[in-house]
Amino acid sequence: MRPRLPAEPGLLFLKGPMHVPDDWWKDFFGGLVVDFWRAVMPPEATTAEADFLVTRLALAPGARVLDVPCGHGRLALELARRGYRPTGVDISADFLATAARSAEEEGLSIEWHQSEMRALPWQERFDGAFCGGSSFGYLGDAGDLDFLKAVAKTLKPGARFAIDAVKAAEVLAAHFRESHAMDVG
């Protein structure tokens, strides 16, 4: 007897255990995922996020800014349009190729670098850096700490770093409690 497929198209049910490798993110960000991220973020959100970054990172005109990981470069592109000098880093060749095409079409000068986000080669180069798109927290505690150290190394003294708050709150404040009371004795 053959299993019956669901009546609703597009639904697939898997039975049994499924194994997801710890480093799933190494090969995940390509193809359809690139198309999804290009389509999902409205231009107004990109404008608002760039406004926030310029203000919170205290970027002076022409400042060098690190976008890691940059995905398809939507924020790096917007910052370049405003006269900043962004560098985008991502592990995904597909994301970077899309970002580079967009920059070329607009005549924007952006440095793109394919690398895992913990392997940043620069020392005190950037006036600010950011990690957007809920990209923080995939690497486990030790990996996340290595990422933060790698970014810190790239920043000039006094430069600021911003992390997308959605994922950062889940990772950094996972055990946060407003208060904690204990009865002793």
N, C-alpha and C positions, 0 to 999 in steps of 0.2 A: 504494500500500500504506500502510495506517494504522499508526502506531507502536503497539506493544503496551503496555498499561498494566501495571504490576506486579500480581502476584496478591494482595499484601498490601494491604488497605485502609489508607488514610492515608499511603501513601508516594508521593511524586511525584519523579521524576528530571528535572532540567533539563539540557539539553545546550547548550553554548556558554558564552561569557563572561558574567559577571554583574557589573553595576556597582552598587556601594553608595556613595552619596554620603558625603563626609566628615562632614557634619552630620546623619547618619541619626537621631540621638537626638532631633532637634527634633520629629519627628512619630511616633516609635516608641511612646511611652509612653501608650497609650490602649486602650480597649476590652478585648480579651482579655488584654493584658498586665496591666491593672489587676486583673482577676479572678484571674489567675495569682498575682500577688504577694500578694493578700489570702488566697489559699488555701494557699500554700506554706510560710509561716512559722508554726510552732507557737507557741502562747502562751508556752510555757516558754522558747523562744529569745528572745522579746521581753522577758520578765521578766529573763532573764540579761543581755541586752545593756543594758537600762536600769540594772540594778544596776552593771554595769561603768562605764557613762557617769557615773552619779552619783558613783562613787568616783574615777575617773580624772580627771574634769573638776573634782573638788573642789567640787561644787555645794552651796551653802548653801541651807537651806529657802527656798522662794519665788524662787529664782534665775531669771533670764531666760536661756533657752537657745535657740540657733539650730540647727534641723534642716534641712540643705541638701545635696542635694535630699531632700525629705521623703517622696516617693512618696505612698502612701495614708495616711501619718501614723501608722503603728503605734507608732513610738518617741515621737513627740510626744504622742500620746494617752496612752501609759503614763506619761510624765513629768508630764503634766497631772493624771493620777489621783493622783500622789504629791505634788501641791501646787506643782510648778514651773510657770513661765510660759513655755511654748514658743512659738516662731514657726516655722512650717513654710514653706519656699520650694520650689517646684517649677515646672518649665516646663509640665507637663501639666495642662490644665484638668480632664481626667477624673480624674486622681489627686486633685487638690485638691477636686473636688466630692465624691468618695467620703470623703475625710478630713473635710470639713466636715459631711457627713451623720452620720458616726460621732460626731464631737464633739458635735453638736447632740443626738443620741439619748441621749448620756450626760450632757448638761448641763455639758460641759467648755468652758472659755474658752481658745481657742487662736487666735492670729492666723495666718491663711493668706495667702500672698503669691505670686501667679503671676509668675514671672520666670525668666530664664535664670540659672544659678548664679553667673555672673561679674558680674551686675548687681545687687548688693546695696546698697540705698540708705542703710544705717544707719552711724553713726559711734559707736564705743565704747558700744554699747548692751547687749551681751550678756556674761553672766558665764561663758559657755562655748558651744562650738559643736561640731557633729560632722557628718561626711559618712559615711553608712552605706550598706549594700546594694551594695557594689562599684560605687559611683557615681563614683569618682575615676578619671581616666585616659582619659576619652572625648574630651577636648578637644585632645590633642596637647601637646607640651611647653610651648609659649607659652600656650595656653589654660589648661592646668593651673596654670601660674604665675600667670596673671591671676586664676583662681579663688582660689588661696591668698592672694593680695594682697587680694582683695575680702573674704574672710572675716576676715583679720587686721584690716582696717579696722573691722569691726563689733564687735570684741572690746574690752572694757574692759582697762586695763592689768593684767597678771598673769593674765588669763583663759586658759583652755586650749582646745585644739582637738584633736579625735580624728578620725582617718580610718580607715575599715574597712581592716584590714590586708591582706586578700586582694588587692584591686586595687592598693593602694598599694605593696605589695611588688613587684608586677609592673612598675609604672611607675617608682617611685623607686629601686629596687635592681636594675633590669634587667641591669646590667652588673657587679653586685657579685661579687667573688671573695674568698674567704677569704685567699688569698695569690696573689702574682704574681711569678714569678722570670724574670729575663732574663739571658742570657749576653752580656757586653759584651767586645768584642775577640776 
